[in-house]
């Protein structure tokens, strides 16, 4: 009897490993951008995998990667909420205040981006406010489809598209601005 | 289509998420609107920059090990339902040896020894049940790609049939709480498990070790660690390791 229980546990652990561990680098990457520090990312990812294992039976036929990222996102948001009241709500409110189609008047229309080195691009992404940062990271760095992003952030695809559009518009502005600041260097994170 | 609509749909176009009809309409507008076309060019530059591997992070090995270690009964992973039953029913000598080995290895503090112990445990497990190989093939071009996506390393897989070591397949196993590649060869009736993992310690010269009567020929190459385990004699195992290493160096 005990052997059977142990075996079921081991079997579950084995299936979890096969399903969840191949995505560890992706989940960790998202954590680094959401938490902004390596130590916080470590903690968040470990908590994420603990929770994921506990609820692994709830994953039925779903893709594991967006499922893990949704858990990670909840872990990170809970941590931010713990640290400072309703910070997450404030970030979401900022999005509503600036609809996608209202491009800032100063937005450069015909200036063309120069290619930048990865360190600069990393810093530009890291400086984006939420929820735009996570939209760009999920789409362009973690390579999720719109449907998968919608699953991760728990929002309709239309919202995902709107956030992503706004996020890229913000990133493009910051990118163009950085081109006029030759002294622009990555702040250490 | 207007500029406003295009400003929204251009992203779905860049991301390949637009249906054919909207893609044609969006492209038609872009062809006639320099401002929107400039944005499209910019978003493509951004997307290319964002796809650089340098923007992704690799989970630290310590974090991976902590997560692995928190999962239950990692050492009981390999036996399948059937082999577990068989082990209980037969009360086999191997089960005893396995249990003894676990006790010994928990007690030893030295990581190096623990890894050697894990390697022998994994070798024993593989012989015990029906879990010697997950991908069965004598073709290195079948076995090597099978590891893609299953591990964070791409182990070299070498055909050594001409040297008297027959490739029979591969599987993913666990050594020191980390998933590793196990490439399986046969020499006459003897099984050789070749474990390949990302190197955690320093590089080292090839050496032969004995643990519980099994021979282990271990070496490192670039950022990979190799452990060949078998009950064949030390000389033959060394020959296997050297042939394998030579083939890797010559890029076979």
Interface residues (C-beta under 8 A of the other chain):
Chain A: X3 X6 X7 X9 X10 X11 X12 X13 X14 X16 X17 X18 X21 X22 X24 X25 X26 X27 X28 X29 X32 X38 X41 X42 X45 X46 X49 X50 X53 X100 X101 X103 X109 X110 X111 X112 X113 X114 X115 X116 X118 X119 X121 X122 X125 X136 X139 X140 X141 X143 X145 X146 X161 X162 X164 X165 X168 X169 X171 X172 X175
Chain B: X4 X7 X8 X11 X12 X15 X17 X34 X35 X38 X39 X41 X42 X43 X45 X46 X47 X48 X49 X50 X51 X52 X54 X55 X56 X57 X58 X59 X60 X63 X64 X66 X67 X68 X70 X71 X72 X73 X74 X76 X77 X81 X84 X88 X149 X150 X152 X179
